[in-house]
């Protein structure tokens, strides 16, 4: 049985990330709460929650860490062609709850979801406070794809994405990279690598390198506020 440090309710004092387990990769602590102060403190340290309804709150700091540097993303010619011809439109922060709900919906290759009702409520609160944001792909007036995450300093911490039409989530991601350049966001955290992220240009950093970069970036002010409404993408 794994014995983990247990956080008391209201505590944002996490153990050093160097104590995270190697198997499962990055598991650091359990317990605590998903209140805004705890969540923001966690993300600034490179820690995030991930658990399901059968588990207590679990906190993670995996190594290596998948990241994307805005400006170094890979947007294929076929994706650019799709974007120009699809008639899809990007909007920001107009349907945050819907994006989270779609990300939480069961998928063919997965059982259950880690976006529990508790997680949904916590991130909706962060959205109301101006920390959590959605980038949405619309086909006419139908939400067909999108992603959400946290914007802290000059870092965007990506949480999840979904797609109900071909390339809809990739369009949202490409637009996030555009927005990041405008806002002065220098790092997009993708948490753990997978083939989809690799195809978009993600690279991996060891925990120490990631945290050193994070320490510099989370305290830098953004150039402007995250946009709301229609985003005019140019591809």
BELWO-V861325 format. One record per pair of residues at least 24 apart in sequence whose C-alpha atoms are under 10 Angstrom apart, sorted by sequence separation. I is the first residue (numbers start at 1). J is the second residue. D is the distance in Angstrom with one decimal. If there is no record, write none. Layout:
i:I j:J d:D
i:I j:J d:D
This chain:
i:4 j:28 d:7.0
i:5 j:29 d:5.0
i:6 j:30 d:5.1
i:7 j:31 d:4.8
i:8 j:32 d:5.0
i:9 j:33 d:5.6
i:10 j:34 d:8.6
i:11 j:35 d:9.7
i:14 j:38 d:9.5
i:31 j:55 d:9.6
i:32 j:56 d:8.9
i:33 j:57 d:7.4
i:97 j:121 d:9.2
i:100 j:124 d:8.8
i:126 j:150 d:8.2
i:132 j:156 d:9.3
i:133 j:157 d:10.0
i:134 j:158 d:9.8
i:144 j:168 d:6.3
i:145 j:169 d:5.0
i:146 j:170 d:8.3
i:148 j:172 d:9.7
i:156 j:180 d:8.0
i:4 j:29 d:5.3
i:5 j:30 d:6.4
i:6 j:31 d:5.4
i:7 j:32 d:4.6
i:8 j:33 d:8.0
i:9 j:34 d:9.2
i:10 j:35 d:7.6
i:12 j:37 d:7.5
i:13 j:38 d:8.5
i:30 j:55 d:9.2
i:31 j:56 d:6.0
i:32 j:57 d:6.9
i:123 j:148 d:9.6
i:131 j:156 d:9.9
i:132 j:157 d:9.1
i:133 j:158 d:9.6
i:136 j:161 d:9.5
i:137 j:162 d:9.8
i:143 j:168 d:9.4
i:144 j:169 d:8.2
i:145 j:170 d:8.5
i:146 j:171 d:8.2
i:147 j:172 d:6.7
i:148 j:173 d:9.8
i:155 j:180 d:8.7
i:189 j:214 d:9.6
i:3 j:29 d:9.0
i:4 j:30 d:6.4
i:5 j:31 d:8.4
i:6 j:32 d:7.4
i:7 j:33 d:8.3
i:9 j:35 d:9.5
i:11 j:37 d:9.1
i:12 j:38 d:4.8
i:30 j:56 d:6.5
i:31 j:57 d:5.1
i:32 j:58 d:8.8
i:97 j:123 d:8.9
i:123 j:149 d:8.7
i:132 j:158 d:9.7
i:134 j:160 d:10.0
i:135 j:161 d:9.3
i:136 j:162 d:9.7
i:137 j:163 d:8.7
i:139 j:165 d:9.1
i:145 j:171 d:8.3
i:146 j:172 d:5.4
i:147 j:173 d:7.3
i:154 j:180 d:8.5
i:170 j:196 d:9.3
i:174 j:200 d:8.7
i:187 j:213 d:8.8
i:3 j:30 d:9.5
i:4 j:31 d:9.4
i:10 j:37 d:8.5
i:11 j:38 d:6.9
i:12 j:39 d:8.0
i:14 j:41 d:9.1
i:30 j:57 d:5.5
i:31 j:58 d:6.6
i:32 j:59 d:9.3
i:96 j:123 d:9.4
i:97 j:124 d:6.8
i:123 j:150 d:8.8
i:132 j:159 d:9.8
i:134 j:161 d:9.5
i:136 j:163 d:10.0
i:137 j:164 d:9.7
i:138 j:165 d:9.9
i:145 j:172 d:7.1
i:146 j:173 d:7.8
i:170 j:197 d:9.7
i:173 j:200 d:8.6
i:186 j:213 d:9.8
i:187 j:214 d:8.4
i:10 j:38 d:7.1
i:12 j:40 d:9.1
i:13 j:41 d:8.6
i:14 j:42 d:7.7
i:17 j:45 d:8.3
i:29 j:57 d:8.5
i:30 j:58 d:4.5
i:31 j:59 d:8.3
i:96 j:124 d:7.7
i:137 j:165 d:9.5
i:145 j:173 d:9.9
i:148 j:176 d:9.8
i:155 j:183 d:9.9
i:186 j:214 d:10.0
i:9 j:38 d:9.6
i:12 j:41 d:6.5
i:13 j:42 d:8.8
i:16 j:45 d:9.4
i:17 j:46 d:8.4
i:29 j:58 d:6.0
i:30 j:59 d:6.0
i:139 j:168 d:9.2
i:147 j:176 d:8.9
i:151 j:180 d:9.8
i:154 j:183 d:7.8
i:155 j:184 d:8.8
i:156 j:185 d:6.8
i:12 j:42 d:7.2
i:17 j:47 d:8.0
i:28 j:58 d:7.6
i:29 j:59 d:5.2
i:30 j:60 d:9.2
i:97 j:127 d:9.1
i:137 j:167 d:9.6
i:138 j:168 d:8.3
i:146 j:176 d:9.9
i:153 j:183 d:9.9
i:154 j:184 d:6.1
i:155 j:185 d:5.4
i:156 j:186 d:8.3
i:157 j:187 d:8.3
i:158 j:188 d:6.7
i:159 j:189 d:8.5
i:160 j:190 d:8.8
i:170 j:200 d:8.2
i:187 j:217 d:8.1
i:14 j:45 d:8.9
i:27 j:58 d:7.3
i:28 j:59 d:5.6
i:29 j:60 d:7.2
i:96 j:127 d:7.7
i:137 j:168 d:6.0
i:153 j:184 d:9.1
i:154 j:185 d:4.2
i:155 j:186 d:6.1
i:156 j:187 d:6.4
i:157 j:188 d:5.8
i:158 j:189 d:5.7
i:159 j:190 d:7.2
i:186 j:217 d:7.6
i:187 j:218 d:9.7
i:27 j:59 d:6.2
i:28 j:60 d:5.2
i:29 j:61 d:9.6
i:96 j:128 d:9.9
i:136 j:168 d:8.7
i:137 j:169 d:7.2
i:153 j:185 d:7.7
i:154 j:186 d:5.7
i:155 j:187 d:5.0
i:156 j:188 d:4.8
i:157 j:189 d:4.7
i:158 j:190 d:5.4
i:159 j:191 d:8.0
i:185 j:217 d:8.6
i:186 j:218 d:9.9
i:14 j:47 d:8.8
i:26 j:59 d:8.3
i:27 j:60 d:4.6
i:28 j:61 d:6.5
i:136 j:169 d:8.2
i:137 j:170 d:9.3
i:152 j:185 d:9.1
i:153 j:186 d:9.4
i:154 j:187 d:6.9
i:155 j:188 d:5.9
i:156 j:189 d:6.2
i:157 j:190 d:6.8
i:158 j:191 d:7.6
i:185 j:218 d:9.8
i:26 j:60 d:5.0
i:27 j:61 d:6.4
i:28 j:62 d:8.8
i:93 j:127 d:8.7
i:99 j:133 d:9.8
i:100 j:134 d:8.6
i:135 j:169 d:9.2
i:137 j:171 d:7.0
i:138 j:172 d:9.6
i:151 j:185 d:8.5
i:153 j:187 d:10.0
i:154 j:188 d:9.0
i:155 j:189 d:7.4
i:156 j:190 d:8.9
i:157 j:191 d:8.1
i:25 j:60 d:8.1
i:26 j:61 d:4.4
i:27 j:62 d:7.2
i:99 j:134 d:7.0
i:136 j:171 d:8.8
i:137 j:172 d:5.8
i:185 j:220 d:9.4
i:24 j:60 d:9.5
i:25 j:61 d:7.9
i:26 j:62 d:3.7
i:96 j:132 d:8.6
i:97 j:133 d:10.0
i:98 j:134 d:9.5
i:99 j:135 d:8.5
i:135 j:171 d:9.4
i:136 j:172 d:6.0
i:137 j:173 d:9.6
i:184 j:220 d:9.3
i:185 j:221 d:9.4
i:186 j:222 d:9.9
i:25 j:62 d:5.4
i:26 j:63 d:6.4
i:96 j:133 d:6.8
i:97 j:134 d:8.8
i:99 j:136 d:7.4
i:135 j:172 d:5.8
i:136 j:173 d:9.3
i:151 j:188 d:9.3
i:184 j:221 d:8.7
i:185 j:222 d:7.0
i:24 j:62 d:8.8
i:25 j:63 d:6.9
i:26 j:64 d:9.1
i:95 j:133 d:9.5
i:96 j:134 d:5.3
i:98 j:136 d:9.6
i:99 j:137 d:9.8
i:134 j:172 d:9.2
i:135 j:173 d:7.8
i:137 j:175 d:9.4
i:150 j:188 d:9.9
i:183 j:221 d:9.4
i:184 j:222 d:5.9
i:185 j:223 d:8.4
i:20 j:59 d:9.4
i:21 j:60 d:9.1
i:23 j:62 d:9.9
i:25 j:64 d:9.0
i:26 j:65 d:9.8
i:93 j:132 d:8.9
i:94 j:133 d:9.3
i:95 j:134 d:7.3
i:96 j:135 d:8.3
i:135 j:174 d:9.9
i:136 j:175 d:9.2
i:149 j:188 d:9.7
i:150 j:189 d:9.7
i:183 j:222 d:5.7
i:184 j:223 d:5.7
i:20 j:60 d:7.5
i:21 j:61 d:8.9
i:22 j:62 d:8.1
i:93 j:133 d:5.8
i:94 j:134 d:7.7
i:95 j:135 d:8.8
i:96 j:136 d:8.4
i:135 j:175 d:7.7
i:136 j:176 d:9.6
i:149 j:189 d:9.3
i:182 j:222 d:9.3
i:183 j:223 d:4.8
i:184 j:224 d:8.2
i:20 j:61 d:6.6
i:21 j:62 d:8.5
i:22 j:63 d:8.3
i:92 j:133 d:7.4
i:93 j:134 d:5.0
i:94 j:135 d:8.6
i:95 j:136 d:7.5
i:102 j:143 d:9.4
i:135 j:176 d:6.8
i:149 j:190 d:9.7
i:182 j:223 d:7.4
i:183 j:224 d:5.6
i:19 j:61 d:9.5
i:20 j:62 d:7.6
i:21 j:63 d:9.7
i:92 j:134 d:5.6
i:93 j:135 d:6.5
i:94 j:136 d:7.9
i:102 j:144 d:9.3
i:103 j:145 d:9.1
i:134 j:176 d:9.3
i:180 j:222 d:9.6
i:181 j:223 d:9.5
i:182 j:224 d:8.0
i:183 j:225 d:7.3
i:17 j:60 d:8.6
i:18 j:61 d:8.8
i:20 j:63 d:9.1
i:91 j:134 d:8.4
i:92 j:135 d:4.6
i:93 j:136 d:7.6
i:102 j:145 d:8.4
i:103 j:146 d:8.4
i:180 j:223 d:9.8
i:182 j:225 d:9.9
i:183 j:226 d:7.3
i:17 j:61 d:6.4
i:91 j:135 d:6.1
i:92 j:136 d:5.9
i:99 j:143 d:8.2
i:102 j:146 d:8.7
i:103 j:147 d:7.9
i:115 j:159 d:9.9
i:135 j:179 d:9.5
i:182 j:226 d:9.4
i:183 j:227 d:9.3
i:14 j:59 d:9.0
i:16 j:61 d:9.9
i:17 j:62 d:8.9
i:18 j:63 d:9.9
i:90 j:135 d:7.0
i:91 j:136 d:5.1
i:92 j:137 d:8.8
i:98 j:143 d:8.3
i:99 j:144 d:9.4
i:102 j:147 d:9.5
i:103 j:148 d:8.9
i:115 j:160 d:9.3
i:17 j:63 d:9.9
i:90 j:136 d:5.5
i:91 j:137 d:6.6
i:99 j:145 d:7.7
i:100 j:146 d:9.0
i:180 j:226 d:9.0
i:89 j:136 d:8.1
i:90 j:137 d:4.8
i:91 j:138 d:7.3
i:99 j:146 d:6.2
i:100 j:147 d:7.9
i:179 j:226 d:8.0
i:88 j:136 d:10.0
i:89 j:137 d:5.7
i:90 j:138 d:6.2
i:95 j:143 d:8.5
i:98 j:146 d:9.5
i:99 j:147 d:6.6
i:100 j:148 d:7.2
i:179 j:227 d:8.1
i:88 j:137 d:6.5
i:89 j:138 d:5.1
i:90 j:139 d:9.0
i:99 j:148 d:7.1
i:100 j:149 d:9.7
i:7 j:57 d:9.5
i:88 j:138 d:5.5
i:89 j:139 d:6.4
i:96 j:146 d:9.4
i:6 j:57 d:9.8
i:7 j:58 d:9.9
i:87 j:138 d:8.8
i:88 j:139 d:4.8
i:89 j:140 d:7.6
i:95 j:146 d:9.6
i:96 j:147 d:8.9
i:97 j:148 d:9.7
i:6 j:58 d:9.5
i:7 j:59 d:9.8
i:87 j:139 d:6.8
i:88 j:140 d:7.1
i:89 j:141 d:9.4
i:91 j:143 d:9.7
i:96 j:148 d:7.5
i:179 j:231 d:8.6
i:86 j:139 d:8.4
i:87 j:140 d:8.0
i:88 j:141 d:9.8
i:90 j:143 d:9.7
i:96 j:149 d:10.0
i:178 j:231 d:9.7
i:179 j:232 d:10.0
i:4 j:58 d:9.4
i:88 j:142 d:9.7
i:89 j:143 d:9.6
i:92 j:146 d:9.4
i:178 j:232 d:9.8
i:179 j:233 d:9.1
i:88 j:143 d:9.7
i:89 j:144 d:9.9
i:90 j:145 d:9.5
i:91 j:146 d:9.3
i:92 j:147 d:9.8
i:93 j:148 d:9.1
i:107 j:162 d:9.7
i:176 j:231 d:9.9
i:178 j:233 d:7.6
i:88 j:144 d:8.8
i:90 j:146 d:8.8
i:92 j:148 d:9.7
i:103 j:159 d:9.4
i:104 j:160 d:8.8
i:175 j:231 d:8.1
i:178 j:234 d:8.6
i:88 j:145 d:9.9
i:103 j:160 d:6.3
i:104 j:161 d:9.4
i:105 j:162 d:9.1
i:175 j:232 d:8.8
i:176 j:233 d:9.7
i:178 j:235 d:9.8
i:102 j:160 d:9.8
i:103 j:161 d:5.9
i:104 j:162 d:8.8
i:155 j:213 d:9.9
i:175 j:233 d:6.3
i:53 j:112 d:9.0
i:100 j:159 d:9.5
i:102 j:161 d:8.5
i:103 j:162 d:5.3
i:155 j:214 d:7.7
i:174 j:233 d:8.8
i:175 j:234 d:8.7
i:52 j:112 d:7.9
i:53 j:113 d:8.4
i:100 j:160 d:8.0
i:102 j:162 d:6.6
i:103 j:163 d:8.6
i:154 j:214 d:9.1
i:174 j:234 d:9.9
i:175 j:235 d:9.3
i:52 j:113 d:6.5
i:53 j:114 d:7.5
i:57 j:118 d:9.7
i:99 j:160 d:9.1
i:100 j:161 d:8.4
i:101 j:162 d:9.8
i:102 j:163 d:8.6
i:153 j:214 d:9.5
i:155 j:216 d:10.0
i:172 j:233 d:9.8
i:174 j:235 d:9.1
i:51 j:113 d:8.6
i:52 j:114 d:4.6
i:53 j:115 d:8.9
i:57 j:119 d:9.6
i:99 j:161 d:7.9
i:100 j:162 d:8.9
i:102 j:164 d:9.1
i:154 j:216 d:9.1
i:155 j:217 d:6.4
i:156 j:218 d:9.3
i:171 j:233 d:9.3
i:51 j:114 d:5.4
i:52 j:115 d:7.3
i:53 j:116 d:6.4
i:99 j:162 d:7.8
i:153 j:216 d:9.3
i:154 j:217 d:5.3
i:155 j:218 d:6.1
i:50 j:114 d:6.3
i:51 j:115 d:8.0
i:52 j:116 d:6.5
i:53 j:117 d:8.7
i:99 j:163 d:10.0
i:153 j:217 d:6.1
i:154 j:218 d:5.8
i:155 j:219 d:9.2
i:49 j:114 d:9.4
i:50 j:115 d:8.2
i:51 j:116 d:8.2
i:52 j:117 d:9.9
i:53 j:118 d:8.9
i:152 j:217 d:8.4
i:153 j:218 d:4.2
i:154 j:219 d:7.5
i:155 j:220 d:8.9
i:50 j:116 d:9.6
i:52 j:118 d:9.8
i:152 j:218 d:5.6
i:153 j:219 d:5.1
i:154 j:220 d:5.8
i:155 j:221 d:9.9
i:52 j:119 d:9.5
i:151 j:218 d:8.9
i:152 j:219 d:7.7
i:153 j:220 d:4.8
i:154 j:221 d:6.6
i:155 j:222 d:8.9
i:51 j:119 d:9.2
i:152 j:220 d:8.5
i:153 j:221 d:5.1
i:154 j:222 d:5.7
i:50 j:119 d:9.0
i:152 j:221 d:8.5
i:153 j:222 d:5.8
i:154 j:223 d:8.6
i:49 j:119 d:8.7
i:152 j:222 d:8.3
i:153 j:223 d:9.5
i:151 j:222 d:9.0
i:151 j:225 d:9.6
i:151 j:226 d:8.1
i:90 j:168 d:9.6
i:89 j:168 d:9.7
i:86 j:166 d:9.7
i:88 j:168 d:8.0
i:92 j:172 d:9.4
i:86 j:167 d:9.6
i:90 j:171 d:8.0
i:91 j:172 d:8.9
i:86 j:168 d:9.5
i:89 j:171 d:9.0
i:90 j:172 d:6.8
i:39 j:122 d:8.7
i:88 j:171 d:8.6
i:89 j:172 d:9.2
i:92 j:175 d:9.7
i:34 j:118 d:7.9
i:39 j:123 d:9.2
i:82 j:166 d:9.1
i:83 j:167 d:8.4
i:91 j:175 d:9.5
i:92 j:176 d:9.4
i:33 j:118 d:9.7
i:34 j:119 d:7.4
i:82 j:167 d:7.7
i:83 j:168 d:8.9
i:90 j:175 d:7.4
i:35 j:121 d:9.7
i:36 j:122 d:7.2
i:40 j:126 d:8.9
i:69 j:155 d:9.9
i:82 j:168 d:9.6
i:90 j:176 d:9.7
i:34 j:121 d:9.0
i:35 j:122 d:6.5
i:36 j:123 d:8.3
i:39 j:126 d:8.8
i:79 j:166 d:9.9
i:83 j:170 d:9.5
i:92 j:179 d:9.9
i:34 j:122 d:5.9
i:35 j:123 d:9.2
i:68 j:156 d:9.8
i:79 j:167 d:7.2
i:83 j:171 d:6.8
i:33 j:122 d:9.4
i:34 j:123 d:8.7
i:36 j:125 d:7.3
i:37 j:126 d:9.6
i:67 j:156 d:9.9
i:78 j:167 d:9.9
i:79 j:168 d:9.8
i:82 j:171 d:8.9
i:35 j:125 d:8.5
i:36 j:126 d:6.2
i:67 j:157 d:9.3
i:34 j:125 d:10.0
i:35 j:126 d:8.8
i:40 j:131 d:8.7
i:67 j:158 d:9.4
i:79 j:170 d:7.8
i:80 j:171 d:8.6
i:83 j:174 d:9.8
i:79 j:171 d:7.7
i:134 j:226 d:9.6
i:135 j:227 d:9.4
i:138 j:230 d:10.0
i:36 j:129 d:8.7
i:133 j:226 d:7.6
i:134 j:227 d:9.7
i:135 j:228 d:9.3
i:136 j:229 d:9.7
i:80 j:174 d:9.3
i:132 j:226 d:9.5
i:133 j:227 d:9.0
i:134 j:228 d:9.3
i:135 j:229 d:9.6
i:136 j:230 d:9.3
i:36 j:131 d:9.2
i:75 j:170 d:8.6
i:79 j:174 d:9.3
i:130 j:225 d:8.9
i:131 j:226 d:9.2
i:133 j:228 d:9.2
i:135 j:230 d:9.8
i:136 j:231 d:9.5
i:75 j:171 d:9.2
i:130 j:226 d:8.5
i:135 j:231 d:9.0
i:75 j:173 d:9.5
i:75 j:174 d:6.9
i:73 j:173 d:9.5
i:74 j:174 d:8.6
i:73 j:174 d:8.0
i:75 j:177 d:10.0
i:70 j:174 d:9.6
i:73 j:177 d:7.5
i:72 j:177 d:9.1
i:70 j:176 d:8.8
i:71 j:177 d:7.2
i:43 j:150 d:8.6
i:70 j:177 d:5.4
i:71 j:178 d:8.2
i:43 j:151 d:9.9
i:44 j:152 d:7.7
i:69 j:177 d:8.5
i:70 j:178 d:7.7
i:43 j:152 d:8.3
i:44 j:153 d:9.2
i:48 j:157 d:9.4
i:68 j:177 d:8.9
i:70 j:179 d:9.2
i:71 j:180 d:8.9
i:40 j:150 d:8.9
i:70 j:180 d:6.5
i:71 j:181 d:7.4
i:40 j:151 d:9.9
i:44 j:155 d:9.4
i:46 j:157 d:9.3
i:48 j:159 d:9.3
i:69 j:180 d:9.5
i:70 j:181 d:6.4
i:40 j:152 d:8.2
i:43 j:155 d:9.9
i:69 j:181 d:9.9
i:44 j:157 d:9.8
i:43 j:157 d:7.8
i:70 j:184 d:9.2
i:70 j:185 d:7.3
i:71 j:186 d:8.9
i:69 j:185 d:8.8
i:70 j:186 d:6.2
i:71 j:187 d:9.9
i:69 j:186 d:6.2
i:70 j:187 d:6.5
i:68 j:186 d:8.9
i:69 j:187 d:5.1
i:70 j:188 d:7.2
i:68 j:187 d:6.2
i:69 j:188 d:6.2
i:67 j:187 d:6.9
i:68 j:188 d:5.1
i:69 j:189 d:8.9
i:67 j:188 d:5.6
i:68 j:189 d:6.6
i:66 j:188 d:8.8
i:67 j:189 d:4.6
i:68 j:190 d:7.2
i:66 j:189 d:6.5
i:67 j:190 d:5.1
i:74 j:197 d:9.7
i:76 j:199 d:9.0
i:65 j:189 d:7.8
i:66 j:190 d:5.1
i:67 j:191 d:7.0
i:73 j:197 d:9.8
i:74 j:198 d:8.9
i:75 j:199 d:8.7
i:76 j:200 d:8.4
i:65 j:190 d:7.4
i:66 j:191 d:5.2
i:67 j:192 d:8.4
i:73 j:198 d:9.6
i:74 j:199 d:7.0
i:75 j:200 d:6.5
i:65 j:191 d:5.5
i:66 j:192 d:5.1
i:67 j:193 d:8.2
i:73 j:199 d:9.0
i:74 j:200 d:4.7
i:75 j:201 d:8.2
i:64 j:191 d:8.7
i:65 j:192 d:5.7
i:66 j:193 d:5.0
i:73 j:200 d:5.8
i:74 j:201 d:4.8
i:63 j:191 d:8.9
i:64 j:192 d:7.6
i:65 j:193 d:7.2
i:66 j:194 d:8.6
i:72 j:200 d:9.3
i:73 j:201 d:4.6
i:74 j:202 d:8.5
i:62 j:191 d:7.4
i:63 j:192 d:8.3
i:64 j:193 d:8.5
i:68 j:197 d:8.6
i:72 j:201 d:6.8
i:73 j:202 d:7.1
i:61 j:191 d:8.4
i:62 j:192 d:7.3
i:67 j:197 d:8.9
i:68 j:198 d:9.2
i:71 j:201 d:9.9
i:72 j:202 d:8.7
i:73 j:203 d:9.7
i:60 j:191 d:9.5
i:61 j:192 d:9.8
i:66 j:197 d:8.2
i:67 j:198 d:9.6
i:70 j:201 d:9.6
i:72 j:203 d:9.9
i:66 j:198 d:8.7
i:68 j:200 d:8.3
i:69 j:201 d:8.4
i:68 j:201 d:6.4
i:69 j:202 d:7.7
i:93 j:226 d:8.6
i:94 j:227 d:10.0
i:67 j:201 d:8.6
i:68 j:202 d:4.7
i:69 j:203 d:8.5
i:92 j:226 d:8.2
i:93 j:227 d:7.4
i:94 j:228 d:6.8
i:95 j:229 d:9.7
i:66 j:201 d:9.9
i:67 j:202 d:5.3
i:68 j:203 d:6.3
i:92 j:227 d:6.1
i:93 j:228 d:5.3
i:94 j:229 d:6.1
i:66 j:202 d:6.1
i:67 j:203 d:5.5
i:68 j:204 d:8.7
i:91 j:227 d:8.7
i:92 j:228 d:5.0
i:93 j:229 d:6.5
i:94 j:230 d:8.7
i:65 j:202 d:9.7
i:66 j:203 d:5.6
i:67 j:204 d:6.2
i:91 j:228 d:7.2
i:92 j:229 d:5.2
i:93 j:230 d:9.2
i:65 j:203 d:8.1
i:66 j:204 d:4.5
i:67 j:205 d:7.3
i:91 j:229 d:5.1
i:92 j:230 d:6.4
i:64 j:203 d:9.4
i:65 j:204 d:5.2
i:66 j:205 d:6.5
i:90 j:229 d:8.4
i:91 j:230 d:4.2
i:92 j:231 d:6.7
i:64 j:204 d:5.7
i:65 j:205 d:5.1
i:66 j:206 d:9.1
i:90 j:230 d:6.0
i:91 j:231 d:5.3
i:63 j:204 d:8.5
i:64 j:205 d:5.2
i:65 j:206 d:6.2
i:89 j:230 d:7.6
i:90 j:231 d:5.4
i:91 j:232 d:8.5
i:63 j:205 d:7.5
i:64 j:206 d:4.4
i:65 j:207 d:6.5
i:89 j:231 d:7.7
i:90 j:232 d:7.0
i:91 j:233 d:9.9
i:46 j:189 d:9.0
i:48 j:191 d:8.7
i:63 j:206 d:5.5
i:64 j:207 d:5.8
i:65 j:208 d:9.8
i:67 j:210 d:8.7
i:89 j:232 d:7.9
i:90 j:233 d:7.3
i:47 j:191 d:9.4
i:62 j:206 d:8.9
i:63 j:207 d:5.1
i:64 j:208 d:9.2
i:65 j:209 d:9.3
i:66 j:210 d:9.2
i:89 j:233 d:8.3
i:46 j:191 d:9.1
i:62 j:207 d:7.2
i:63 j:208 d:8.7
i:64 j:209 d:9.3
i:65 j:210 d:7.0
i:61 j:207 d:7.9
i:63 j:209 d:10.0
i:64 j:210 d:8.5
i:65 j:211 d:9.7
i:63 j:210 d:8.9
i:84 j:233 d:9.5
i:61 j:211 d:10.0
i:83 j:233 d:9.0
i:84 j:234 d:8.7
i:83 j:234 d:9.2
i:84 j:235 d:7.1
i:83 j:235 d:7.3
i:82 j:235 d:9.8
i:80 j:234 d:9.2
i:81 j:235 d:8.3
i:80 j:235 d:5.8
i:79 j:235 d:9.2
i:77 j:235 d:9.5
i:75 j:235 d:9.2
i:46 j:207 d:8.7
i:46 j:210 d:8.0
i:47 j:211 d:10.0
i:45 j:210 d:9.9
i:46 j:211 d:6.5
i:45 j:211 d:7.0
i:25 j:192 d:9.8
i:44 j:211 d:9.0
i:45 j:212 d:9.9
i:46 j:214 d:7.3
i:45 j:214 d:7.6
i:46 j:215 d:9.2
i:44 j:214 d:7.2
i:45 j:215 d:7.7
i:43 j:214 d:9.4
i:44 j:215 d:7.5
i:44 j:217 d:9.2
i:45 j:218 d:9.1
i:44 j:218 d:6.2
i:43 j:218 d:9.0
i:44 j:219 d:8.7
i:26 j:207 d:9.6
i:18 j:207 d:8.5
i:17 j:207 d:8.5
i:18 j:208 d:8.8
i:17 j:208 d:9.3
i:17 j:211 d:9.5
